[in-house]
Amino acid sequence: MSNQTAERPSAAAPQKRTSTVETLFRFQSFFGLVAVFLAAVIFSPRNDEGQILFLTSDNLFNIVRAVSEIGIIAVGLTFVILIGGIDLSVGSVLGLAAVGSAVLMVEDGLGVWAAVVLVLIAGIVFGALQGTAVALLGVQAFIVTLAGLQIARGLARMWSGGETVQISYGDGPGQAPMLFSLLGERTFGGVVPIPVLIFAVVAVAAILFLRSSAYSRHLYAIGGNEKAARLSGVPVNRVKIVAFAISGFCAALAGIVHAGQLNAGSPNDGIAYELDGIAAVVVGGTSLAGGRGSVIGTIAGALLLGILNNILSLNSVNTDLQLLIKGLVIVAAAALQRLRPTS
């Protein structure tokens, strides 16, 4: 009895350590976010009154506004990466959506809601077609979405004639309805940017969907072991198509927000946004191999990168050095995932 009693603590200790390590990895994005936030407060310049510039309400809301488009894209990318896929087309789809929003309202005379619905449907269809190529044709997601990147960019150039389509507001011909201009405004007493609210709604909807739907279990099962998921009766092809459709929807929505903030749609909009979106997902702790991750982590990752961008800019850090620092942060986050326990 005494020997058995003595052995119990030693057997429980490794399990406790494993549980602690797993918890640390699970919430790495939040620990990273807190660390970067504290560093931003410490190294922030101050104004003449001694106020920390980083902590001013205008600056904090500007950070979230700047993050909103990438954040919306990253939420959609999370679904694709959870199944072990990738979507390199989201930046180009954003550009296509921005151009589509401008052309439909300014040149075709459509109302705001009609234009928004059509653009969102286009994003869903574009994503679903890519998902179909991945799921049914068996082509690697990297190749399919790399081609999709080129196709979406080409469609945007054709739709706009290769030019930026400016959005002016009014009731006359060649003008967009004033309602669309709200995307560039602030609410709650002129404090909270409208894109931030849209980002919040998308994020909350995605979190609730992944926590309460049977689809989310299928998503994680495919990312963990696609063959086992298929043998268990999971509709693998359908789940993949829906994941890419969600990514297309989010990219299109980000394009609409982009056009509303800039009052223009350009075929060059969204260049390299796919890289920032993927970076937010990776920094947020989602495994590129699939099966592990969360939308909450992605949001934390997007905010972390947004704060990093902001504090580097406030300190007038050289742009090239900013890219270097952000690259190192992304590599560090990816390296941490390699060290994460498998069980």
C-alpha positions in Angstrom: 0.0 0.0 0.0 2.7 2.4 0.9 4.6 1.7 -2.4 1.4 2.3 -4.4 0.7 5.5 -2.6 4.2 6.7 -3.2 3.9 6.0 -6.9 0.7 8.0 -7.5 2.2 11.5 -7.3 5.0 10.6 -9.7 2.5 9.2 -12.3 0.2 12.3 -12.0 3.1 14.8 -12.3 3.8 14.2 -16.0 0.1 14.4 -16.8 -0.1 17.7 -15.0 3.0 19.0 -16.8 1.5 17.9 -20.1 -1.8 19.6 -19.4 0.0 22.8 -18.4 2.1 22.8 -21.6 -1.0 22.1 -23.7 -2.8 25.0 -22.1 0.1 27.3 -22.8 0.2 26.4 -26.4 -3.6 26.6 -26.7 -3.6 30.2 -25.5 -0.3 31.2 -27.0 -2.0 33.9 -29.1 -3.5 35.5 -26.0 -0.2 35.5 -24.1 1.4 36.9 -27.2 -1.2 39.6 -27.5 -0.9 40.6 -23.9 2.9 40.7 -24.2 2.8 42.9 -27.3 0.2 45.1 -25.8 2.3 45.7 -22.7 5.4 46.3 -24.8 3.5 48.8 -26.9 2.5 50.7 -23.7 6.1 50.7 -22.4 7.7 51.8 -25.7 5.0 54.2 -26.8 6.0 57.8 -27.4 4.1 60.4 -25.4 2.6 63.7 -26.4 3.4 67.1 -24.9 1.0 66.5 -22.0 2.7 63.2 -21.1 -0.1 61.0 -22.4 0.8 57.7 -23.8 -0.1 57.9 -27.5 -0.7 54.2 -27.9 -3.4 54.2 -25.2 -5.5 57.1 -26.6 -9.0 56.0 -27.7 -8.5 57.3 -31.2 -5.3 55.3 -31.7 -6.8 52.1 -30.2 -9.9 52.3 -32.4 -7.7 53.1 -35.4 -5.8 49.8 -34.7 -9.0 47.8 -34.8 -10.3 49.6 -37.9 -7.0 48.9 -39.7 -7.3 45.2 -38.6 -10.9 44.8 -39.6 -10.4 43.9 -43.2 -7.6 41.5 -42.6 -9.5 40.1 -39.6 -12.6 39.4 -41.7 -10.4 37.6 -44.3 -8.5 35.7 -41.5 -11.8 34.4 -40.0 -12.7 32.9 -43.4 -9.2 31.5 -43.8 -9.4 29.8 -40.5 -12.1 27.4 -41.8 -9.9 26.4 -44.8 -6.8 26.0 -42.7 -8.6 23.9 -40.1 -9.1 21.2 -42.8 -5.4 21.4 -43.8 -6.0 23.6 -46.8 -4.9 27.1 -47.9 -6.6 29.9 -49.8 -4.2 32.2 -51.6 -7.0 33.9 -53.6 -8.6 36.0 -50.8 -6.6 39.1 -51.6 -7.6 39.0 -55.2 -11.2 38.2 -54.3 -11.2 41.3 -52.1 -10.0 43.4 -55.1 -12.7 41.8 -57.3 -15.4 42.6 -54.7 -14.2 46.2 -54.3 -14.3 46.7 -58.0 -17.7 44.9 -58.3 -19.2 47.1 -55.5 -18.1 50.3 -57.2 -19.1 49.3 -60.8 -22.5 47.9 -59.8 -23.5 51.1 -58.0 -21.7 53.8 -60.0 -21.9 52.5 -63.5 -24.9 50.1 -63.4 -27.0 52.1 -61.0 -27.8 49.4 -58.5 -28.8 50.1 -55.0 -26.6 49.3 -52.0 -28.3 46.1 -50.9 -28.6 44.7 -54.4 -24.9 45.4 -55.1 -23.8 44.0 -51.8 -25.8 40.8 -52.2 -24.5 40.2 -55.7 -20.9 40.7 -54.7 -21.3 38.4 -51.7 -22.9 35.7 -53.9 -20.0 36.1 -56.4 -17.5 35.6 -53.5 -19.4 32.5 -52.3 -19.5 31.0 -55.8 -15.9 31.7 -56.5 -14.9 30.0 -53.2 -17.2 27.1 -53.8 -15.8 26.5 -57.3 -12.3 26.4 -55.8 -13.5 24.0 -53.1 -15.0 21.8 -55.8 -11.7 21.6 -57.6 -10.0 20.7 -54.4 -12.6 18.2 -53.2 -13.8 16.5 -56.3 -10.9 16.9 -58.7 -8.2 16.2 -56.1 -6.1 19.2 -57.0 -4.0 20.6 -54.2 -5.5 23.7 -52.6 -2.2 25.6 -53.1 -2.4 25.1 -56.8 -6.1 25.8 -57.1 -6.1 29.0 -55.1 -2.9 30.2 -56.7 -4.7 29.9 -60.0 -7.8 31.5 -58.4 -5.6 34.4 -57.3 -4.7 35.1 -61.0 -8.3 34.5 -62.2 -9.9 36.9 -59.7 -7.3 39.6 -60.4 -7.9 39.2 -64.1 -11.7 39.4 -63.7 -11.3 42.6 -61.6 -9.1 44.2 -64.3 -11.6 43.2 -67.0 -14.6 44.5 -64.9 -13.0 47.8 -64.2 -11.2 48.3 -67.5 -8.0 48.2 -65.6 -8.8 51.5 -63.9 -9.8 52.6 -60.4 -13.5 53.2 -60.2 -14.1 56.2 -57.9 -17.3 56.2 -55.8 -19.0 59.5 -55.4 -22.3 59.8 -53.5 -25.6 61.3 -54.5 -28.9 60.6 -56.3 -27.8 61.4 -59.8 -26.4 59.1 -62.5 -22.9 57.8 -61.9 -23.3 58.2 -58.2 -23.6 55.7 -55.4 -26.3 55.9 -52.7 -25.3 57.7 -49.5 -26.0 54.6 -47.5 -22.8 53.0 -48.7 -20.7 55.9 -47.4 -21.5 54.7 -43.8 -18.8 52.1 -44.2 -16.3 54.9 -43.8 -18.0 56.5 -40.8 -18.0 56.0 -37.1 -20.9 55.3 -34.7 -21.6 55.4 -30.9 -20.8 59.1 -30.7 -18.3 59.1 -33.5 -16.0 56.7 -31.7 -16.4 53.2 -33.1 -15.6 52.7 -36.8 -18.4 50.9 -38.7 -15.9 48.3 -40.1 -15.0 47.3 -36.5 -18.7 46.4 -35.9 -18.8 44.4 -39.1 -15.6 42.6 -38.1 -17.1 41.9 -34.6 -20.3 40.5 -36.0 -18.4 38.2 -38.4 -16.1 37.0 -35.6 -18.9 36.3 -33.1 -21.0 34.5 -35.8 -18.0 32.3 -36.7 -17.2 31.5 -33.1 -20.8 30.5 -32.3 -21.0 28.5 -35.5 -17.9 26.5 -34.7 -19.0 25.9 -31.1 -22.5 24.8 -31.8 -22.7 23.1 -35.2 -22.1 19.6 -36.4 -20.2 21.0 -39.3 -17.4 22.2 -36.9 -16.8 18.7 -35.7 -16.5 17.5 -39.2 -14.1 20.4 -39.9 -11.7 19.4 -37.1 -12.1 15.7 -37.9 -10.9 16.2 -41.5 -8.0 18.4 -40.4 -7.0 15.8 -37.9 -7.2 12.8 -40.2 -9.1 13.0 -43.5 -9.0 9.3 -44.2 -10.4 8.4 -40.8 -13.0 11.1 -41.1 -14.2 9.8 -44.5 -14.4 6.2 -43.1 -16.4 7.5 -40.2 -19.1 8.9 -42.6 -18.1 12.5 -42.6 -19.1 14.2 -45.9 -15.6 15.3 -46.6 -16.2 16.8 -50.0 -19.1 18.9 -48.9 -17.3 20.1 -45.8 -14.3 21.2 -48.0 -16.5 23.0 -50.5 -18.4 24.9 -47.7 -15.1 25.9 -46.1 -13.8 27.5 -49.3 -17.2 29.1 -49.9 -17.0 30.7 -46.4 -13.5 31.9 -47.2 -14.8 33.5 -50.4 -17.7 35.1 -48.6 -15.4 36.7 -46.0 -13.0 37.9 -48.7 -15.9 39.5 -50.6 -17.3 41.1 -47.5 -13.8 42.5 -46.7 -13.7 43.9 -50.3 -17.1 45.7 -49.8 -15.7 47.2 -46.5 -12.5 48.2 -48.3 -14.4 50.0 -51.1 -16.6 51.8 -48.6 -13.6 53.0 -46.6 -11.6 54.2 -49.6 -14.6 55.4 -51.7 -13.2 53.5 -54.6 -12.6 50.1 -56.1 -9.3 49.2 -57.8 -8.2 45.9 -59.4 -5.0 46.3 -57.5 -6.8 46.3 -54.1 -5.9 43.5 -51.7 -2.4 42.7 -53.0 -0.6 40.6 -50.4 -3.7 40.6 -48.1 -3.7 36.8 -48.3 -0.3 36.8 -46.6 -1.4 39.0 -43.8 -4.5 36.9 -43.3 -2.6 33.7 -43.2 -0.1 35.3 -40.8 -3.0 36.3 -38.5 -4.3 32.7 -38.5 -0.8 31.2 -37.8 0.0 33.7 -35.1 -3.4 32.9 -33.6 -2.3 29.3 -33.1 -4.1 27.5 -35.9 -2.0 24.6 -37.3 -1.3 24.8 -41.0 -1.5 21.0 -40.9 -5.2 21.3 -39.9 -7.2 20.0 -37.0 -6.2 22.6 -34.4 -7.1 26.2 -34.0 -9.9 28.6 -33.3 -11.5 31.8 -34.6 -10.8 33.4 -31.2 -7.1 32.7 -31.7 -7.2 34.1 -35.2 -8.8 37.3 -33.8 -6.1 37.6 -31.2 -3.5 37.0 -33.9 -4.9 39.7 -36.1 -5.0 42.2 -33.2 -1.4 41.2 -32.2 -0.1 42.0 -35.7 -2.2 45.2 -35.8 -0.7 46.4 -32.5 2.8 45.5 -33.7 2.3 47.5 -36.9 0.9 50.5 -34.9 3.6 50.7 -32.3 6.4 50.4 -34.9 4.8 53.2 -36.9 4.3 55.4 -33.8 8.1 55.0 -33.1 8.9 55.8 -36.8 10.6 52.5 -37.2 12.0 52.0 -40.8 9.5 50.2 -43.0 12.0 47.6 -44.0 12.8 46.9 -40.4 9.0 46.6 -39.7 8.7 43.9 -42.3 11.7 42.1 -40.8 10.2 42.2 -37.3 6.8 41.0 -38.4 8.4 38.2 -40.4 10.3 37.0 -37.3 7.1 37.1 -35.2 5.3 34.9 -37.8 8.2 32.4 -37.9 8.4 32.2 -34.1 4.6 31.5 -34.0 4.9 28.8 -36.6 8.0 27.3 -34.8 6.0 27.1 -31.5 3.3 25.1 -33.2 6.0 22.5 -34.2 6.8 22.1 -30.5 3.2 21.7 -29.4 2.4 18.3 -27.9 0.5 15.9 -30.2 -1.7 14.5 -27.5 
